[in-house]
Amino acid sequence: MTRYLISFNDGAMDHISAGDLPEVGKAAHAVCQDAVNAGVFVFGAGLERQQASVVATDGMVTDGPYPETKEVIGGFVVVDVATREEALEWAAKIAAACRCAQEVRELLPDPELDALLRRAG
């Protein structure tokens, strides 16, 4: 199986009225529950609306994001599925629930990290 990051940019849900947000939240949680039931949900969350902090290799912290970054992530879900097509299907469900487009990226495999997680779990 392969892990995919499904995400949307901060501000992508700004068109949703405050009165509609509870309905959107309920729909998003229902899709996540479906992913849990299907055994593909790894993790997901919305991100607090704020600028990121960038921590340099020397430990220096500056307000971010990086200067060349035009957009920041507003929320994400990680799924572990057999194919990219399946990840795109989950992204379509999330897009409909959240009422905003979703970006899909394959996460690089890391067998060493996976082994560490298995031993820790």
C-alpha positions in Angstrom: 0.0 0.0 0.0 1.1 3.6 -0.6 0.4 6.6 1.6 -1.0 9.8 0.0 -1.4 13.3 1.4 -4.7 14.9 0.5 -4.7 18.6 1.4 -6.3 21.9 0.8 -4.9 25.4 1.1 -5.6 27.8 3.9 -8.4 30.0 2.9 -9.9 27.4 0.5 -13.0 27.2 2.7 -13.5 30.9 3.2 -16.5 30.9 0.9 -18.4 28.8 3.4 -20.7 30.8 5.7 -20.4 30.4 9.4 -23.9 28.9 9.5 -22.9 26.1 7.0 -19.6 25.2 8.8 -21.3 22.7 11.2 -22.8 20.8 8.2 -19.4 20.8 6.4 -17.7 19.5 9.6 -20.3 16.7 9.9 -19.8 15.8 6.2 -16.0 15.8 6.6 -16.1 13.7 9.7 -18.4 11.2 7.9 -15.9 10.8 5.0 -13.1 10.3 7.6 -15.2 7.7 9.3 -15.8 5.9 6.0 -12.0 5.9 5.5 -11.5 4.5 9.0 -14.1 1.8 8.3 -12.3 1.0 5.0 -9.0 0.7 6.8 -7.2 3.4 4.8 -7.3 6.4 7.2 -3.9 7.2 8.7 -4.3 10.7 10.1 -6.0 14.0 9.4 -6.5 17.5 10.8 -7.3 21.0 10.1 -4.5 23.5 10.8 -4.9 26.6 12.9 -5.0 29.7 10.7 -1.6 31.2 11.4 1.7 31.8 9.7 4.1 28.9 10.0 7.3 29.1 11.9 10.5 28.2 10.1 13.2 26.5 12.2 16.6 26.7 10.6 19.3 24.0 10.9 21.0 26.2 13.5 17.8 26.3 15.6 16.9 29.9 14.7 13.2 30.5 14.5 11.6 33.0 12.1 8.1 33.7 11.1 7.2 31.8 7.9 6.4 30.2 5.7 9.4 30.3 3.5 9.5 33.6 1.5 8.9 31.7 -1.8 5.8 29.9 -0.4 2.7 31.6 -1.7 0.2 29.3 0.1 0.0 27.3 3.3 -1.9 24.1 4.0 -5.2 24.6 5.7 -6.0 20.9 6.4 -5.0 17.4 5.4 -5.8 13.7 5.5 -3.3 10.9 5.0 -4.6 7.7 3.4 -2.9 4.4 2.8 -4.3 2.9 -0.3 -3.4 0.4 -3.1 -3.4 2.9 -6.0 -3.3 6.5 -6.9 -6.8 6.2 -8.4 -8.1 5.1 -5.0 -6.4 8.1 -3.4 -8.1 10.4 -6.0 -11.4 8.8 -5.2 -11.0 9.6 -1.5 -9.9 13.1 -2.4 -13.1 13.6 -4.5 -15.1 12.5 -1.4 -13.2 14.9 0.8 -13.6 17.7 -1.8 -17.3 17.3 -1.9 -17.6 17.2 1.9 -15.3 20.2 2.5 -16.6 22.1 -0.5 -13.1 22.9 -1.8 -10.6 21.3 -4.1 -8.0 18.9 -2.8 -4.4 18.3 -3.7 -3.1 14.8 -3.8 0.6 13.9 -3.3 2.2 10.5 -2.9 4.3 10.2 0.2 7.7 8.6 -0.3 8.1 5.2 1.2 10.5 4.9 4.2 11.0 1.2 5.1 13.3 2.1 8.0 10.7 4.5 9.6 8.0 1.9 9.0 10.1 -0.7 10.8 10.6 1.7 13.7 6.9 2.4 13.9 6.1 -1.4 13.9 8.5 -2.0 16.8 7.1 1.0 18.8 3.5 0.0 18.2 
